[in-house]
Amino acid sequence: MKNNSNYRRHFAQFKSRNFLQKTAAIIALTGLGLQLLNLPLAASPLEDNPKAIIDEVWQLVNDQFVDRQFNQVDWLAKRQELLHHSYENSREAYLSIRAALKDLGDPYTRFLPPEEFTQLTDETSGEMSGIGVKISIEPIRKDLYIVDAIKNSPAAKAGIKAGDRLVRINGKPTALMSMEDAYKEIQGENGSTINLEVARADKGIFSLTLTRAKIELPNVTYSLKKEDQLKVGYIKLDEFSSHAGQQMKEAIKDLSKQKVTAFVLDLRGNPGGLLFASVDIARLWMNQGGIVSTVDRIGGDKKFTANGTSITDLPLIVLVNEGSASASEILTGALKENKRAIVVGTTTYGKGTVQSVHTLSDGSGLAVTVARYYPPSGTDINHKGIAPDISVSLTNEQKSALQNDPNLVGTKADPQYEKAIYILKSVKSPTELVRNNLLP
């Protein structure tokens, strides 16, 4: 299997709609999925005051928030209440914003201060700036060591390997560094350099100077699995980033060249991502049929369908669980309801709303629920999720084993994967089981 780096990305960095004199790119998320819109911006007389952020947030919610219980009269009174207070600094304004948003009763309409938002926005597009390493701390000796070097990253090109121990970063000993300290030293602007002293068992200590660069993060990992007479293409999708569609396409094509006879697509634990990524990936698997529709606060309905560009019609099993949310549910619903795949596992999370994400004028961020989405049947899955065709639950012991040892995922020690293989061995085409209601 390709190296599996579970980097979680939740937001993309774009400029605010209301208080910057430029064009905002507004992103509509399906729990994390994005749709870009361009809207003009206006200036604000409050721009240098903490109240400016409060008013930005208020206006975005007032203009876009979707909820059947939303009372704009009460929200207008909330604006007067918020702006009536005096705020010594941004922190006090942030606390007031969070309290006001909490009153909306929507956990997905949320505020992030600049430091949190910046960290997340740097990763949303499926890219990061740096040298491309994932590090950890050895529990006994407390040494910092490399868990993974991302393919084609500066670290990988320099020969850094999993298991290498970091001795110094930019001349500073790592002995007393926390993970946070180490990442702060490693991070930096594209084109800047970093010096590492690395220890390797068969090579001793050696120095490397690396140049930081923009790196594409892997969201898709895959492998060919031989299950008796079956050649199964196993694909794990961690998140729907802007690069996920292309990575998925490459995975399907590579496995097809290896003459696989069926596919298992693992969406377990996938929290979602870009709306358009889920649509693009659905189109790789299905040649026709509806994928998803979204409905905004004024009843505007957008429908997304397959467009005849699928690259495989081989049997497909999709694995899901309670951690499969948002864009994962869009893809699952489309494949299930179009009889393209059999879904195995447990009921999905149940995230049926769409968010718009904005960067505010001080670098903080706001996500606002702006629409609802529905699978092809029009069923409302919010708070309900999508039930699998074949339910396979895991015991606490099994969950713990798979979490503690990711190498067991997608093997005989994984009951949900094993059920998928059983189905593939039992029939020539899993879609016929769905079509003829022959599911056990």
C-alpha positions, 0 to 999 in steps of 0.5 A: 500500500502507498504511504498513508498520511492522515492529514486532516484539512477543514477549511480554505483561505479566502477573503471576507465578503463584507469588509475588504475592498476586493473580491471574496471567494466564498466557499460552500462546504458540505460539512467540509465540501466547497463551492466557489462563488465570487461576490463584491465587497464593501468597506466598513467604518469599523474596520480598525475596531474589534466591533468590525469583526462582530459586524462582519460575522453578524452580516454574513449570518444575516445574509446567508444562514439557513435554518427553518427557525432563524428569526431575523428580527431577533438577530437584528436585536442581537446585533444591537446588543453586541455592538452596544458593548465595549471590547478592550481587544479582539479576544473579548470580541471573539468570546461574544461572537462565539456566544452569539453563534451558539444561540443559533443552535447550529454546531456547523456555523462556527468561528475560528480565531486567526491562529486556528483558521490559518493552520486549517486554511493552509491545508484545505486545498490538499497542499502544505508548505514545508519539507513534507514530514510527519513526526512523532515522539518515541514514548520511552526515550522521548526522541523525535523521529520521522513517521513518514516522508511524503512522496515527492516532498523535499524530505523524501527527495533528500532521502529522509526515511520513516524511523530516522531520528531528529537530533537537531533542527536549525542547530537546536537540540530536539531533546527537550522539544515538544511536537509543537516546538518541533513543527514550529521550527520545521515550518516556514515560507516556501523557498526558505531553508532548514538544516536537520541533523538526523540519526539513522541506525546504519548511518550514524548522524548526518546533516541535511539542508532542505528547501521548503516547498509547497507539497501536495498531500496524499488523500488517496492510498491504494493497493492490489490485494489478492483474495484467492481467485480475486484481484481486489483494488483496495482504495482508502480515501481520507478526505475530499481535498482539491487533489482527491479527484485526480488522486482517485483517478490515478488510483483507479487507472493504476489498479485497472492496469494491474487487472483487478477484478473488483474494487473496495472503496474505504470511506470509513472515518472520512469527515468530508471535504470539497463538494465538487471533489465528491461530485468528481469522484462519483463521476469516476465510478458512475456513468449516469444518474443523479449525484446530489442536489443542494437547496439554499435559503431562498429555495434555489436548487442545484443538481449535480449528475453523472456525465458519462465519464466513468473509468470503470464498471467493475464491481464496487463495495463501499465501506462506511461507518459513523465517521463517514460524513458530509462529502462521504455521504454524498458519494455513498448516497449517489453510488448506493441509490444508483445501484452502482455499489453495495454499501457495507458497514454501519450508518453514516454520520448524518451531515446534510447541510452545506457551509460557506467559509469566509476569512474575516478582515483580521484573519479569523474565519467563519463557517456559515450553514447556507444550504442543505443537500440531498441524495438522488432520492431527495431523502433528508439524511441530516441527523439520520445518516445513510444506512448500509446495504449490509450492516457489519458492526465492530466490537470495541475490541475490534475498533481498538485493534484497528485504531492501534494498528492501521496495518490491520485495516483492509485485512482479514483482521478487519470484519467489514473488509472481510464482509466485502470480500465475501460478497465479491466472492459470492457473486459475479456483480454486486450490483445485481444483488442490489437490483434484485433485492438479494442482499442478506 
